[in-house]
Amino acid sequence: MTLKKAYPVLAIVLGAVGGVLHGLDLVQGYDSADLPTGAPWLTMLYVLSAIAVILCVAAAFTYRKTSDRYKAFESYLTGGGTRHKTVAVLSGELFIVFGLAGLYYTMTHIMEMTMFDRVTLIPLYLLAIVSCVAFMRLGGSAVRGTVTEDDANMIFIPIAWAALDLVNTFKENGNVPMEGKFVFELLAAGGLLCALHAYARFLFSTPRPRLLAGFAGIGTVFGLTGGIGLIIQYVMTDLSDLQRVPRAGCYVICALWLSYQLSRMALSDEPEGPKLKRGKPVNE
């Protein structure tokens, strides 16, 4: 099996292991004063993250420049039939579930939140709910083997969700002294945002296969790390505090959706373009 075909599975495995380490660090890595306890989980997670990034870069360089930028979406990201449609529908429906859960929690605890949280969390979860339409319509386009302009424009909804999540996560944790408590949520939102932007390039005829392959892998790894870590923290501590679970669920679903796009790229019949040297195509 080539690295290109093993890449989606490796990204999921690394993300799942990272999520377990992150969850253990959140639960056992800090005392009641939020000071480090000396647990090894964060160090192990940093090492795993470095390995994952190196793997993503190496896998991305197995792709070459597309031979026809106007047909890149059809060549790389379509096909799959019923399986592709199932992934799109499940992703959309689960985004609705987690979006509604987050919106419900926000509305029932709105008086306890800061003004910034009130202003950002309500549109954040509304965007998560509407993102279901984007996943379903893009999935339908992939099954049909072509994408319309209206369907392509749907990608800006999950992009807006990821961008707003990144802003909210950074502002919420700006004063937290221990970076291990929030940096992987920042990496999750940032990685997913970059991956969705790279996916959008395929919809608007400016494809960069290496860019999508690299950021989709990074988004998968850190999306799963941040999401699974928050879920483990919720399960192992206070089951009554649902504040971060909807966000974690969206991370995980978006990461798995990206990993499926990687699998479509790996199975693509795209006739690869000339090898790249210093960013410019050269003839062999």
N, C-alpha and C positions, 0 to 999 in steps of 0.2 A: 504493500500500500504506500502510495506517495504521500509526501508531507501535505500536499494540497488537499488530498482526500481525508487524511487523518486530522487535519487542522480544526474543523468544527468540533469534533469529539474532544480533542485535546483542550480546546478553549473552554468547553463545558466542564471538563474534569478539573482543570486548574481553577476555574471560577468557583466550583462547588467546594473544593478543598480550601480555597481562600475564604469562602463564606463561613466555613466551620471555624477556621482559625480566627477570623474577625469576630465571630459570635463569642468564642471563648475569651478573646481579649476584652471584649466589652463587658462580659460577665465577671471574669476573674482577674483582669489586668489592672484594676483600679480599686482603691479603698474608698471608704465613705467620704473622704475629703478630696476625691478625684485625683489622688496621687498614685503613681505606678507602684504595683506590688512586687515587681520583679519577675512576673510570669513571662515565659518565653514566647508567647503566641505572637506578639507584635513583630518581634525580630524575625520569626519564621515567616510571617506574612510578607514582610519587606523582601526577604530573599525570594519567596515564591513569586512576588510581583515582578521582580527584576527578571527572573527566568521567563515569566509569561510575556513580558514586553519583548524580550529578545526573540522568543519563539514567534510572536506576531510579526515582527519585522522580517525575520527570515522567511516565514510563510508568504508574506506579502510580495517578496521579491521573486517568488516562483511565478508570478503573473507578469505578462508583458502588456505593452500598449495595445489597445483594441484596434483591429484593422478597419472598422467602420463605426465611427462615433455615433452616427445616426441610428444604428441598429444595436447599440451596446446593451440596452435593457433587454431587447428580445433575445440577444445572443447569450447573455450571462445569467439573467435572473428570471426567466420564464420557464414554463414546463412544470412537471410534477403532478399535473392533473388534480385528482381528488385530494391527494395528500397536501398539495399547496393550498387548496381552498380550505381544507380542514384547519391547517395552521393559521391561516388568516382569520377565520371565523373564531377559533378559540382565543387567539390573541385579542381580537376586538372585544369579545364577550367578557374576558377576564379583566381587560382594561376598564370596561363599564363597571364591573363588580368592585374593583379596588377604587375607582374614581368615586363611585357612589358612597362607598364606606368612608373614604376620606372626607367627602363633602358633608356627610352626616355627622362625623365626629367634629369637624370644624364648626358647623352650625350649632351643635349642642354644647360646645365649649367656647364659643366665640367671645364671651365676656371675660374669660380667663386669659385670652391671648393678647399679645401686643398689637398695636395698630398695624405694624408691618406684616405680621402674620395674617391678620384679617384681610389686608389688601392683596396679599400674594397667594394664600392658600386656597381661597375660594375660586379664583380663575385657574389656579394650578389643577385642581381636581375637575373643574369644568372642561379644561383642555384634555385631561385624561379620558373623560367620558366621551368627548367628541372624537378623540383619536381612534376610537373603535371604527368609525366610518372610514378613516384613512386606511387602516390595516385591511379592512374587508374589500374596499374598492381597489386597492393596489394588488391584493391577492387575486381578485377577479381579473384584473388586467394581466397579471402574470399567467393565469390559467389560459386566457384567450390568446396570449402571445403578442399582445400589443397594448399600448397605453394611450389614453386620450389626454388632452391638455387638462381637462377638469379633474381627472383622476390623479394626474401628476401633481397638481396644485394641492392635493390633500396632504402631501408629505409635510407641508409647512405647519400642520396642526401638531403632530408629535414633536417636530423640531421646536416649536414654541413651548410645548410642555417641558421638554428637556432643558431648554434655556432658562425658563422661569424656575424650575426645580434647582438648577445650579445656583441661581441668584439667591433663592430663599435659603438653601443649605449653607451657603457662604455667610450670609448675613446672620443667620441664627447662631452660627458657631464661631463668629469672628472673635469672641472673647474667651473661647475655651482654650486653656493653656496646653492641654494634652492633645496633640494632633491625631493620635491614633483613634480618638473617639469620634472623629468626623471626616478624616481625610479620604477614607474609602467611599463615603457617600458622595464627596466632591468628585472623586475619580469616576464613580459610576455615572453621575449626571454628565460630567464632561466627556467621558468616553462615548456614552450613548448619543450625545449631541453631535460629536464629530462624525460618528458612524452614520447617523441619519442624514447629515449634510452630505457625506460622501455618496450615500444611496441616492440622494436627490440629484446629484450630478448625472447619474445614469438616466434619470427621467427627462432631463433637459439637454441631452446630447452633448454634455461636457464630461464624459466618463474618465475616471482614473481608477482602473482596476486595482492597482497596488494600494491606492489610498483607501478604497472600500475594504479590501481584504485586511489591511492592517488595522484600521479603526474598528471594523466589525469584530475582529478578534479581541481587541482591547476592550471594546464596549461589552462584549460577552463576558470576558473574565471579570472586569470590575463591576459590571451590572450584577452579576451573580454574587460576587464577593460582598458588595454593599447590601444587596437585598437579603441574601441568606443570613448574613451576619445580624441584621436588624431583627429578622424573624426569630433567630435563635435567642437573641437577647430578650425578646418579648416572651418566648416560651419559658425561659429559665429564670425570669425575674417576676415582673408584675403583669399578670395576665389581664389586668383591668385597664392598662394604659395602651390604647390602640393608636396613639398619635402617629407613630412612624410606620406602622404595618402597611397601610395602603400605599405609601411611597415605596416601601420595600417590595411589595407585590408588583408594582409597575416596573421597577428596575428588573426584576426577574423575568417578567413576561417579555419585555422589550429585548432583553439579552438573549433569550431563547429564540425570539423572532429573528434576530440578527444572525444567530448561529445557523438557522435554517437557510438564510440567504447565502451564507458561506457554503453550505452544502450544495446549493444550486450552482454557485460559481464553480465549485470543484467538478461538478458533473457536466459543465457547459461544453458544447461542441464548438465554441467560438474558435475560428481560425486565428491563432495568435499572430500579432504583428511582429515586426522586426525587433530584435533584442535592443534593449536600451543601454546606452552608455553615457554617463554623466547627464542623464535627463533628456538626451536627444536620441531619436531613432537613427540607427546606422544600418546600412545594408550589409549583409553578409556576403 
